[in-house]
Amino acid sequence: MDFDPVETSGPEAGRTAEAPIEERVRRDRDPASTLTSSMVVYIAINLVFGLPLAAAPQWFFDVVGMQGRVADDLGGLRWLGASLVAWGVSGVIVLLRPGGRSTFVTAGALQLSAAAVALLYSWSVEYEWSTWFHVLLTLIVLGGAVYLGFARLAGRKVLKGV
């Protein structure tokens, strides 16, 4: 039985008919594009939090709800912001020259996973941040960790160079 995707008679003339279920093929996403999009997510997470920490840490801590004295004490964490910016810039370099992508995606997944565990732990022990920021940061880092882990699994053939 041949399938004609365009109806030629009746009230549906000229309209495209839907292919039978057997003929519809689910197209899986290319593992390389999954890895690329995971790198973009990773770069964004690092730069969104790293740039304000590196440039104006007291302001950043004030915006996220730290008390003024605590924000001033934590202003010395500019190095943490610079470190996050370096990870973000490294991600851009890996996107431009993907030779070390395997190691970098794995390291990025580990970095975000460790940050997610620390944030989840801080919910039960420490409470310094504004609730909105703590929720947002936890969701972003946890989501990024899960996505990078998924991308690592989905792209394992590309990462192995197969």
Secondary structure, DSSP 8 states (H G I E B T S, - for coil): ----SB--SSTTTT-B----GGG-------HHHHHHHHHHHHHHHHHHHHHHHHH-HHHHHHHTT--HHHHHHHGGGHHHHHHHHHHHHHHHHHHHSGGGHHHHHHHHHHHHHHHHHHHHHHHHH---S-HHHHHHHHHHHHHHHHHHHHHHHHTHHHHHT-
